[in-house]
Amino acid sequence: MKNETDPVTITPCPDGPLLVRGDFLIAPAPGREPEAPGRRVVALCRCGKSGIPPMCDGSHKLVGFRAPAPEAAPEDSPRSD
């Protein structure tokens, strides 16, 4: 059962898939009913070459997929009191 206080998190792996953690549903195709993936962590393809979309099958390694580097978190600005 879903705990409303536990958020779903999505973490991009460097040059790899998106890791989705939490209690979520995946729509297999537009217009189809979303389904529970059967586990709490899945890897979603970002390279577009997976043989089992939307899941990652490791094809990103074979095709040399490169994802843009994430932006750095903004630094805290000094407070002036």
C-alpha positions in Angstrom: 0.0 0.0 0.0 1.3 3.5 -0.9 2.4 5.7 1.9 1.6 9.3 0.9 4.5 10.6 2.9 7.1 8.6 0.9 7.8 10.5 -2.3 8.7 8.8 -5.6 12.2 9.8 -6.5 13.8 9.8 -9.9 17.6 9.7 -10.1 19.4 10.1 -13.5 22.4 7.7 -13.7 25.4 9.3 -15.4 25.2 8.3 -19.1 22.6 5.7 -18.2 19.0 5.2 -17.2 16.6 7.0 -14.8 16.2 5.1 -11.6 12.7 5.4 -10.2 12.2 4.5 -6.6 8.9 4.4 -4.7 5.3 3.3 -5.2 4.4 4.2 -8.8 2.6 3.1 -11.9 3.9 2.9 -15.5 1.6 3.4 -18.5 2.8 0.8 -21.1 1.5 3.0 -24.0 -0.6 6.1 -24.6 -4.2 5.3 -23.8 -3.4 2.1 -21.9 -4.1 1.7 -18.2 -1.1 2.2 -16.0 0.4 -0.9 -14.3 2.4 -1.5 -11.1 5.9 -2.6 -12.1 6.0 -5.3 -9.4 9.0 -3.8 -7.6 9.9 -0.5 -5.9 12.9 0.4 -8.1 13.1 0.3 -11.9 15.5 1.6 -14.5 13.9 3.6 -17.3 15.7 3.9 -20.6 17.0 7.3 -21.7 19.0 6.3 -24.8 16.0 5.1 -26.8 17.7 1.9 -27.8 16.3 -0.6 -25.3 14.7 -3.7 -26.5 12.3 -3.7 -23.6 11.0 -0.1 -23.5 10.4 1.8 -21.3 12.8 -0.3 -19.2 16.5 -0.2 -19.5 18.3 -3.3 -20.9 21.9 -1.9 -20.8 21.9 -0.8 -24.5 23.2 2.6 -23.5 26.6 1.0 -22.9 26.7 -0.5 -26.4 25.7 2.7 -28.2 27.9 5.0 -26.2 25.0 7.1 -24.9 26.1 10.3 -23.2 23.7 12.4 -21.1 24.3 16.1 -20.4 25.9 16.8 -17.1 23.4 17.9 -14.5 23.5 21.6 -13.4 25.3 22.3 -10.2 23.2 23.2 -7.2 23.2 27.0 -6.7 25.4 28.1 -3.8 23.8 29.7 -0.8 24.2 33.4 -1.1 25.6 35.2 1.9 23.0 36.8 4.0 23.2 40.5 4.8 21.6 41.4 8.0 
